[in-house]
Amino acid sequence: MNNKQTTVSEEHLLYFQQLLGNRVHTGEAVTAHYASDHTEDFVFYPAVVVKPESTEEVSAILRYCYEHDLIVTPSGARTGLSGGALANHGGVLLSLERMNRILEIDEHNHQVTTEPGVITEVLQQAVREKGLFYPPDPASKGSCFIGGNIAENSGGPKAVKYGVTKDWVLNLEIVLPTGEIMWTGANVIKNATGYNLTQLVIGSEGTLAVVTKIVLRLIPHPTQTLLMLVPFRQGTQACEAVSKIFMAGIIPSGLEYMDRDAILYTIPHVDDAPDILKDDHDAHLLIELDGFNLDVMMLDCEKIMELMEQFDIDEILFAESEAQKESLWKLRRKVGEAVKSHSIYKEEDTVVPRFQLPQLLSAVKRIGKAYGFQAVCYGHAGDGNLHVNILKGTLSDEAWHNQLPKAIRELFTEVVKLGGTISGEHGIGLVQRPFMDIAFSDIQLDLMRSIKQVFDPKGLLNPGKIFPDKVI
Ligand SMILES: Cc1cc2nc3c(=O)[nH]c(=O)nc-3n(C[C@H](O)[C@H](O)[C@H](O)COP(=O)(O)OP(=O)(O)OC[C@H]3O[C@@H](n4cnc5c(N)ncnc54)[C@H](O)[C@@H]3O)c2cc1C
């Protein structure tokens, strides 16, 4: 670790207090909230939590930390699933929660400028009031921050039609680890000017810079949605049906897969859960269409129904009211949390080209059987993105700690063979680092390390994330 400081002296605290007043927490005032995120059961307490309210304050904090070799971990809402916001080296936790203002909704240009600490759904609702749409909607949209979405390049159900966070970002204001403030691009929808620093920062998991302002593009908000739930008697057939929908020329605005167990475990966690699970249901597809013309959408809906007849399905449920639609989406959004409350778990975020989805599902189940663990699968099937929740259940501690990493390695190797990669939207953070060699060669990893070195020569910003083995 060289001379990097994981603890913070009285002198440092005094500096932060002079800068931020009571927006500095240390000792007992650092609550458990700042020691964990939503990744398994990790707990790492930072030495101090600082809560800037402006870019200038972020800059002053980073400059001071750089001069005094203090480790800094940027933190959003702490809903991350790969441990990116964990202060695994102690040091300073820089929470963006007080930078929570939407600065401008530009209706002329269909753009919004926001600070990073705005909750994603709050941003979506604010632009919706102007008839505008910001589509990326991680299932955590009611609690995660837009800055965290940028850092993770988050997806969500609507990515299948509208793309992920990166597809909506025009420009970012960032603060470099040395404290310098800069914009990465321009507020334009076309930009062929030099290297694309905006896209480099997106998905960099708080390891290159701290994002302090975000300019997003918007589109008119669709006025209609249709939602259907299709029960399949075989999960692999549900996966086969996914690419058939696209091959018929239809692009749904949501196409989600849920294993039987995913629904079974989630129903008790949802008030007034819809009664949808029958004994012979192995998996469900939740399919949403959106648009402006209901007649056109109904035609697509009929085409989907015809396609589904090729498969062994039970009766399709069409949501008849907004309340029923919300109830089905609520069930889907709760799956991750519900399944994880069932047992000690590990979550993987596999992604393959969507035609390969049936092979991915079969591989997960086969590897689970070989190693003796239960794997509950759900996720964004339209993107080929399957979340695999591995439950410890009655597995021995020995098998969990020693055999499971081998099983995960086998799964990821299979994923890469299928043309996919090891994280679709949750990022690498702390937990997936040991597997990066499966996705990337040494030359690719060295190039990424060199980029990190240019942005952060002292390796003080969020160290111990993304890169395997050596901490840079
Ligand atoms: C129930 C549940 C459902 C979820 N569903 C989805 C889903 O559908 N799709 C999806 O993609 N993800 C999903 N997630 C994962 C998570 O919500 C996203 O990764 C989200 O973007 C994290 O945002 P956050 O504000 O909580 O970030 P945090 O967890 O606080 O931080 C995540 C990373 O971003 C960095 N960071 C945060 N803010 C900044 C900033 N301003 N500048 C630089 N770096 C920063 C941190 O250092 C860390 O590396 C889900 C999580 C939960 C708990």
The ligand as an SDF file (V2000), in Angstrom:
LIG
                    3D

 53 58  0  0  0  0  0  0  0  0999 V2000
  -32.9370   -4.1960   -5.3610 C   0  0  0  0  0  0  0  0  0  0  0  0
  -31.8930   -3.7700   -6.3360 C   0  0  0  0  0  0  0  0  0  0  0  0
  -32.1680   -3.7950   -7.6870 C   0  0  0  0  0  0  0  0  0  0  0  0
  -31.2070   -3.4150   -8.6170 C   0  0  0  0  0  0  0  0  0  0  0  0
  -31.5290   -3.4410   -9.9430 N   0  0  0  0  0  0  0  0  0  0  0  0
  -30.6320   -3.0380  -10.8510 C   0  0  0  0  0  0  0  0  0  0  0  0
  -30.9660   -3.0530  -12.2390 C   0  0  0  0  0  0  0  0  0  0  0  0
  -32.0650   -3.4180  -12.6380 O   0  0  0  0  0  0  0  0  0  0  0  0
  -30.0210   -2.6460  -13.1120 N   0  0  0  0  0  0  0  0  0  0  0  0
  -28.7800   -2.2210  -12.7020 C   0  0  0  0  0  0  0  0  0  0  0  0
  -27.9730   -1.8600  -13.5430 O   0  0  0  0  0  0  0  0  0  0  0  0
  -28.4400   -2.2040  -11.3930 N   0  0  0  0  0  0  0  0  0  0  0  0
  -29.3300   -2.5880  -10.4570 C   0  0  0  0  0  0  0  0  0  0  0  0
  -29.0010   -2.5680   -9.1330 N   0  0  0  0  0  0  0  0  0  0  0  0
  -27.6430   -2.1660   -8.7240 C   0  0  0  0  0  0  0  0  0  0  0  0
  -27.4830   -0.6910   -8.2710 C   0  0  0  0  0  0  0  0  0  0  0  0
  -28.6950   -0.1320   -7.8530 O   0  0  0  0  0  0  0  0  0  0  0  0
  -26.8740    0.1370   -9.3990 C   0  0  0  0  0  0  0  0  0  0  0  0
  -25.5470   -0.2990   -9.6430 O   0  0  0  0  0  0  0  0  0  0  0  0
  -26.8370    1.6450   -9.1190 C   0  0  0  0  0  0  0  0  0  0  0  0
  -26.4170    2.3390  -10.2520 O   0  0  0  0  0  0  0  0  0  0  0  0
  -25.9320    2.0240   -7.9520 C   0  0  0  0  0  0  0  0  0  0  0  0
  -26.2000    3.3730   -7.6400 O   0  0  0  0  0  0  0  0  0  0  0  0
  -25.8640    3.9400   -6.1990 P   0  0  0  0  0  0  0  0  0  0  0  0
  -26.1760    5.3820   -6.1810 O   0  0  0  0  0  0  0  0  0  0  0  0
  -26.4760    3.1150   -5.1560 O   0  0  0  0  0  0  0  0  0  0  0  0
  -24.2770    3.7510   -6.2000 O   0  0  0  0  0  0  0  0  0  0  0  0
  -23.3110    3.1580   -5.0710 P   0  0  0  0  0  0  0  0  0  0  0  0
  -23.6400    1.7390   -4.7850 O   0  0  0  0  0  0  0  0  0  0  0  0
  -23.2400    4.0850   -3.9280 O   0  0  0  0  0  0  0  0  0  0  0  0
  -21.9220    3.2150   -5.8570 O   0  0  0  0  0  0  0  0  0  0  0  0
  -21.6920    2.4090   -6.9770 C   0  0  0  0  0  0  0  0  0  0  0  0
  -20.3350    2.7900   -7.5940 C   0  0  0  0  0  0  0  0  0  0  0  0
  -20.3850    4.0940   -8.1110 O   0  0  0  0  0  0  0  0  0  0  0  0
  -19.3550    4.9210   -7.5630 C   0  0  0  0  0  0  0  0  0  0  0  0
  -19.9480    6.2570   -7.4840 N   0  0  0  0  0  0  0  0  0  0  0  0
  -21.1520    6.5880   -6.9310 C   0  0  0  0  0  0  0  0  0  0  0  0
  -21.4000    7.8860   -7.1500 N   0  0  0  0  0  0  0  0  0  0  0  0
  -20.3460    8.3920   -7.8500 C   0  0  0  0  0  0  0  0  0  0  0  0
  -20.0100    9.6700   -8.3920 C   0  0  0  0  0  0  0  0  0  0  0  0
  -20.8160   10.7130   -8.2630 N   0  0  0  0  0  0  0  0  0  0  0  0
  -18.8240    9.7980   -9.0340 N   0  0  0  0  0  0  0  0  0  0  0  0
  -17.9940    8.7460   -9.2050 C   0  0  0  0  0  0  0  0  0  0  0  0
  -18.2630    7.5200   -8.7270 N   0  0  0  0  0  0  0  0  0  0  0  0
  -19.4240    7.3450   -8.0650 C   0  0  0  0  0  0  0  0  0  0  0  0
  -18.9900    4.2460   -6.2540 C   0  0  0  0  0  0  0  0  0  0  0  0
  -17.6550    4.5150   -5.8820 O   0  0  0  0  0  0  0  0  0  0  0  0
  -19.1870    2.7800   -6.6030 C   0  0  0  0  0  0  0  0  0  0  0  0
  -18.0330    2.2810   -7.2370 O   0  0  0  0  0  0  0  0  0  0  0  0
  -29.9280   -2.9770   -8.1730 C   0  0  0  0  0  0  0  0  0  0  0  0
  -29.6590   -2.9400   -6.7990 C   0  0  0  0  0  0  0  0  0  0  0  0
  -30.6110   -3.3380   -5.8950 C   0  0  0  0  0  0  0  0  0  0  0  0
  -30.2800   -3.2860   -4.4330 C   0  0  0  0  0  0  0  0  0  0  0  0
  1  2  1  0
  2  3  1  0
  2 52  2  0
  3  4  2  0
  4  5  1  0
  4 50  1  0
  5  6  2  0
  6  7  1  0
  6 13  1  0
  7  8  2  0
  7  9  1  0
  9 10  1  0
 10 11  2  0
 10 12  1  0
 12 13  2  0
 13 14  1  0
 14 15  1  0
 14 50  1  0
 15 16  1  0
 16 17  1  0
 16 18  1  0
 18 19  1  0
 18 20  1  0
 20 21  1  0
 20 22  1  0
 22 23  1  0
 23 24  1  0
 24 25  2  0
 24 26  1  0
 24 27  1  0
 27 28  1  0
 28 29  2  0
 28 30  1  0
 28 31  1  0
 31 32  1  0
 32 33  1  0
 33 34  1  0
 33 48  1  0
 34 35  1  0
 35 36  1  0
 35 46  1  0
 36 37  1  0
 36 45  1  0
 37 38  2  0
 38 39  1  0
 39 40  1  0
 39 45  2  0
 40 41  1  0
 40 42  2  0
 42 43  1  0
 43 44  2  0
 44 45  1  0
 46 47  1  0
 46 48  1  0
 48 49  1  0
 50 51  2  0
 51 52  1  0
 52 53  1  0
M  END
$$$$
